[in-house]
């Protein structure tokens, strides 16, 4: 009887060890990739650099810098909204491009006007 119990215990432990080794961790479900907008991102980086350069050299006043940064934030929000459904349509890309065109003109206008920080 004692020997039978030892045999059952040994087999149980072996079975548990085999089961624990056989179980593999479950990989997390793949996250849907956000749509890429490389042109929008490149223009955004360029415009941010232009604003930073203008603020650093004094060609942009604090108020102008704040206005331009707020405009960039609106573009970022529009981009996030466009990506929210998982696809950025041509219409959404055109809208983002128009927003960035206006922002670029505003940066140029504010950097080249007579107002300076100081």
C-alpha positions in Angstrom: 0.0 0.0 0.0 2.8 2.4 0.9 4.6 1.5 -2.3 1.4 2.1 -4.3 1.0 5.6 -2.7 4.6 6.4 -3.5 4.1 5.3 -7.1 0.9 7.4 -7.4 2.7 10.4 -5.9 5.7 10.0 -8.2 3.4 9.7 -11.3 1.4 12.7 -10.2 4.6 14.8 -9.8 5.8 13.7 -13.2 2.5 14.5 -14.8 2.5 18.0 -13.2 6.1 18.6 -14.4 5.2 17.5 -17.9 2.1 19.8 -18.0 4.0 22.8 -16.7 6.7 22.3 -19.3 4.1 21.8 -22.1 2.3 25.1 -21.4 3.7 28.0 -23.3 3.0 31.5 -22.4 0.2 33.0 -24.5 1.5 35.9 -26.8 -0.5 39.1 -26.4 -2.9 39.9 -29.2 -1.4 42.0 -31.9 -2.2 45.7 -31.5 -3.6 47.3 -34.7 -0.8 49.4 -36.2 -1.6 53.1 -36.5 -1.7 54.4 -40.0 1.6 56.0 -41.1 1.6 59.7 -42.0 5.3 60.2 -42.9 4.9 63.5 -44.8 2.8 65.0 -42.1 5.3 63.9 -39.5 8.3 65.3 -41.5 6.6 68.6 -42.0 5.6 68.8 -38.3 9.2 68.2 -37.3 10.4 70.9 -39.7 7.9 73.4 -38.5 8.7 72.7 -34.9 12.4 73.3 -35.7 11.6 76.6 -37.4 9.5 77.7 -34.4 12.3 76.8 -32.0 14.9 78.5 -34.1 12.8 81.7 -34.3 12.3 81.7 -30.6 16.0 81.1 -29.9 17.1 83.9 -32.2 14.5 86.4 -31.1 12.8 86.7 -34.4 9.6 85.4 -32.7 8.1 87.1 -29.7 6.7 85.0 -26.8 3.1 85.7 -28.0 3.9 84.7 -31.6 5.7 81.5 -30.4 2.7 80.6 -28.2 0.3 81.2 -31.1 2.3 79.0 -33.4 2.7 76.2 -30.8 -1.1 76.3 -30.3 -1.5 76.0 -34.1 0.8 72.9 -34.1 -1.2 71.4 -31.3 -4.4 71.7 -33.4 -2.6 69.9 -36.3 -1.6 67.1 -33.9 -5.1 66.8 -32.7 -6.5 66.7 -36.2 -3.8 64.0 -37.1 -4.8 61.9 -34.1 -8.5 62.2 -35.0 -7.7 61.1 -38.6 -5.8 58.1 -37.4 -8.4 57.1 -34.8 -10.4 54.9 -37.2 -7.3 53.1 -38.4 -7.2 54.7 -41.9 -6.2 58.2 -43.0 -8.2 59.0 -46.1 -7.1 61.2 -48.9 -9.6 63.8 -47.7 -8.0 63.8 -44.2 -4.5 64.0 -45.7 -5.5 67.0 -47.8 -7.0 68.7 -44.7 -3.8 68.1 -42.7 -1.7 69.4 -45.6 -3.9 72.6 -45.8 -3.5 73.1 -42.0 0.3 72.7 -42.3 0.4 75.0 -45.3 -1.3 77.7 -43.3 1.0 77.0 -40.3 4.0 77.3 -42.5 2.8 80.7 -43.9 2.1 81.9 -40.3 5.6 80.8 -39.2 7.2 82.7 -42.1 5.0 85.8 -41.6 5.7 85.9 -37.8 9.5 85.4 -38.2 9.9 88.1 -40.9 7.7 90.8 -39.4 9.2 93.8 -37.5 8.4 92.4 -34.1 11.3 90.9 -32.2 11.6 89.4 -28.7 13.6 91.4 -26.4 
